[in-house]
């Protein structure tokens, strides 16, 4: 299992289906899957660093890079962040999903 | 009024996402200049992080850090034959012995509540249980190869196009329940099953019908041993066991996926999913092991192990 601790929040099945429709080869599909993974990851890390007090950034990233899958990272974040960690990360996931679908499907054009 | 949006071309999407990633990365780096550059770079490299987590989980490493409590404890398991025997004994007081119930009860003793990579001990126990109850030789590690996880969530896949010009009608005929999923827009990871309809053998028909999807794209050595692994995994037989109801299928690997960000770890053809959980089954926890079948004797499709064995006294009483 290739796992990062926040994976449980993400279930972008529709996006995978859309990528399957537009990718012209398996290699292209795999590459797009990786680029989407990178995008989601940057957004998640950005979101965490935004909410986590500066003093704990280095400690968190050290823990995370040592064991990216570790469920204990949730406990760490719950202790150090005053807000509902799962809540704001879930919100971010929702935004990412919507934005990605918009990029893939394109914005519907308005006509008069 | 709004017009339907035009689908994006794959190259345009690729470029757009790459630019977005670059901008995001720059923003994070600029905003958090107080952080050590190397540490931040490491934390943003998702490919390397996934590889690292695969290694840790595969090695059964529980806690590598000083602050984090162990993610999961591998509990000591009783011997697999004891687990099956206990389930059989409990069943013996009931008038009818159901192998499926024995399997479900045995799985409950071995498996953790939520899917996660299993330890070697857990996998060995399961191999023994499957051999005892399902009578199919299966292994978590076969010829040195092991999936990133053997216990995870399976999701419903579409039919795969078998040859150029293949249609749903020629694949599933009038069976409307199997039409629902439709046909995947692209080919499977190994391309067409045959170059033409004429070259499609009955074996290949079965291969597509009972196909499985595994995450070869995340195998840690996929990039270094690509050619060997691609051949090794092509149409490799796996046994998929629904851990909730004990339904089991032998399938052949014919595609790679799903993406890690789908919340799933395996995929099954419409026929596989139908047998594992019925027409509404879209996602569920399963164990996936390789079938040890060097002589190609194990057929693809459902494993019919649940023939009820009536005890001898039942016949006398009738």
Contacts between the chains, C-beta under 8 A, distances in Angstrom:
chain1	res1	chain2	res2	distance
A	1	B	53	7.7
A	1	B	54	7.0
A	1	B	57	5.6
A	1	B	116	7.0
A	1	B	117	4.8
A	1	B	148	4.9
A	1	B	149	3.5
A	1	B	152	6.3
A	1	B	265	6.4
A	2	B	50	4.1
A	2	B	51	7.5
A	2	B	53	6.2
A	2	B	54	4.9
A	2	B	148	5.5
A	2	B	215	6.9
A	2	B	218	3.9
A	2	B	260	5.4
A	3	B	50	7.6
A	3	B	53	5.1
A	3	B	54	7.9
A	3	B	57	6.5
A	3	B	260	7.5
A	4	B	46	7.3
A	4	B	49	6.2
A	4	B	50	6.7
A	4	B	53	6.5
A	4	B	260	7.6
A	7	B	260	6.2
A	7	B	261	7.1
A	7	B	263	7.1
A	8	B	263	7.1
A	10	B	261	4.7
A	10	B	262	7.6
A	10	B	263	6.3
A	11	B	261	7.9
A	11	B	262	6.0
A	11	B	263	3.8
A	11	B	264	7.9
A	12	B	259	7.5
A	12	B	261	5.1
A	12	B	262	6.0
A	13	B	155	7.0
A	13	B	258	7.9
A	13	B	262	5.2
A	13	B	263	7.8
A	13	B	264	7.7
A	15	B	261	7.7
A	16	B	257	7.3
A	16	B	258	6.1
A	16	B	259	5.1
A	16	B	261	7.9
A	16	B	262	5.4
A	19	B	13	7.9
A	20	B	184	6.3
A	20	B	185	5.7
A	20	B	186	5.9
A	21	B	7	7.1
A	21	B	185	4.6
A	21	B	186	7.9
A	22	B	7	6.0
A	22	B	8	6.4
A	22	B	9	7.0
A	22	B	10	4.8
A	22	B	13	6.6
A	23	B	10	5.3
A	23	B	186	6.2
A	24	B	10	5.8
A	24	B	186	7.5
A	25	B	186	7.5
A	26	B	186	7.1
A	26	B	187	7.1
A	26	B	188	7.8
A	26	B	189	5.0
A	26	B	256	7.2
A	28	B	10	5.6
A	28	B	14	7.8
A	29	B	186	6.7
A	30	B	217	5.1
A	30	B	256	7.4
A	31	B	14	6.9
A	32	B	10	6.9
A	32	B	13	6.6
A	32	B	14	6.3
A	32	B	17	7.4
A	33	B	217	7.0
A	33	B	257	7.8
A	33	B	259	4.4
A	34	B	47	6.6
A	35	B	14	6.5
A	35	B	17	4.6
A	35	B	18	6.3
A	35	B	21	6.7
A	36	B	17	6.7
A	36	B	259	7.1
A	36	B	261	6.7
A	37	B	46	5.4
A	37	B	47	7.9
A	37	B	50	7.7
A	37	B	259	6.9
A	37	B	260	6.3
A	37	B	261	5.9
A	38	B	21	5.3
A	38	B	46	5.2
A	38	B	47	7.6
A	39	B	17	5.8
A	39	B	20	6.0
A	39	B	21	5.4
A	39	B	24	7.2
A	40	B	261	5.6
A	41	B	44	7.0
A	41	B	46	4.0
A	41	B	49	7.7
A	42	B	21	6.1
A	42	B	24	4.2
A	42	B	25	6.0
A	42	B	28	6.6
A	42	B	44	6.2
A	43	B	24	6.8
A	45	B	28	6.7
A	45	B	43	6.1
A	45	B	44	6.2
A	46	B	24	6.5
A	46	B	27	7.1
A	46	B	28	5.1
A	46	B	31	8.0
A	49	B	28	6.9
A	49	B	31	7.6
A	49	B	32	5.7
A	54	B	34	6.6
A	57	B	32	6.5
A	57	B	34	7.3
A	57	B	35	5.8
A	58	B	35	6.3
A	58	B	36	6.8
A	58	B	39	6.7
A	59	B	67	7.5
A	61	B	35	7.0
A	61	B	39	5.2
A	61	B	40	6.8
A	61	B	42	7.8
A	61	B	43	4.5
A	62	B	39	6.7
A	62	B	65	7.8
A	63	B	65	5.2
A	63	B	67	5.8
A	63	B	68	6.2
A	64	B	43	6.0
A	65	B	39	6.9
A	65	B	42	4.9
A	65	B	43	5.4
A	65	B	49	7.0
A	65	B	52	7.8
A	66	B	64	5.0
A	66	B	65	4.7
A	67	B	53	7.5
A	67	B	56	6.3
A	67	B	61	7.9
A	67	B	63	7.0
A	67	B	64	4.8
A	67	B	65	5.5
A	67	B	68	6.3
A	67	B	71	7.9
A	68	B	49	4.4
A	68	B	50	7.4
A	68	B	52	6.2
A	68	B	53	4.6
A	69	B	53	4.1
A	69	B	56	6.6
A	69	B	57	6.0
A	69	B	71	7.2
A	70	B	63	7.1
A	70	B	64	8.0
A	70	B	65	7.2
A	70	B	68	5.0
A	70	B	71	5.3
A	71	B	71	4.6
A	71	B	72	7.7
A	72	B	63	7.2
A	72	B	65	7.7
A	72	B	67	7.3
A	72	B	68	3.2
A	72	B	69	5.2
A	72	B	70	7.8
A	72	B	71	6.3
A	73	B	68	6.8
A	75	B	68	7.7
A	75	B	69	7.3
A	76	B	67	6.5
A	76	B	68	7.0
A	103	B	8	7.1
A	103	B	13	6.8
A	103	B	16	5.9
A	103	B	17	7.2
A	103	B	20	7.9
A	104	B	7	7.8
A	104	B	8	5.8
A	104	B	13	6.2
A	105	B	5	5.3
A	105	B	7	6.8
A	105	B	8	7.4
A	106	B	5	3.6
A	106	B	6	5.6
A	106	B	7	7.0
A	106	B	8	5.8
A	107	B	5	6.1
A	108	B	2	4.2
A	108	B	3	6.4
A	108	B	4	6.7
A	108	B	5	4.8
A	109	B	2	6.9
A	109	B	3	4.9
A	109	B	5	6.8
A	110	B	1	7.4
A	110	B	2	5.6
A	110	B	3	7.8
A	111	B	1	5.7
A	111	B	2	7.3
A	111	B	3	5.8
A	112	B	1	7.7
